[in-house]
Amino acid sequence: MVLQFLKEESKPHTLKAIRSDGSITWFTSKNSSAFFAEHDLCHFVVETVLGYTTAFYGMIASGANFEDFNTPAAPVKGEEYSDEAMQAEQIVGLIQQGGNDQNYDQFCGMLDITFMHGVHRPKPKIELEQYLAIREYLGELYLTWRNLSSGEVLELIFPDPT
């Protein structure tokens, strides 16, 4: 699946997914802040590095549309989401919350707390090498995104779920 992140300087950014069957879904953020683009880039990195196929982008590749995640009918408290989807959302949140100063031990500690007290799903095992790969790749994509001019597109390939 091809993902196209369209950067706009003074208006909301757009994310378009072109599935292998040619169907398309797209989403425009509510404002021009970088939060949504960076959150969705973080999902891309986490899901590709960890090999997740049923998390956010796996669901999009399998036919879900972006608006399916922003409606009152969206699953509540993970009732219909896979373990990978719930894990990915928590991992992304912890990485974004931790910022650049977060180290592997801090991340693992927060992951333990999150899955012990809030998310009733299996806790993912993330090795140091995976964590470092996520941080490095995410840093590269954030830099690429920030260096784009208004009207430019960052294009990424998400593997089709098998």
HELIX and SHEET records of a PDB file:
HELIX    1   1 PHE A   35  VAL A   49  1                                  15    
HELIX    2   2 PHE A   56  ALA A   61  1                                   6    
HELIX    3   3 PHE A   66  PHE A   69  5                                   4    
HELIX    4   4 ASP A   83  GLY A   98  1                                  16    
HELIX    5   5 GLY A   99  ASP A  101  5                                   3    
HELIX    6   6 TYR A  104  HIS A  117  1                                  14    
HELIX    7   7 LEU A  128  ASN A  147  1                                  20    
SHEET    1   A 4 ILE A  24  THR A  28  0                                        
SHEET    2   A 4 THR A  14  ILE A  18 -1                                        
SHEET    3   A 4 VAL A   2  LEU A   6 -1                                        
SHEET    4   A 4 VAL A 153  ILE A 157 -1                                        
END                                                                             
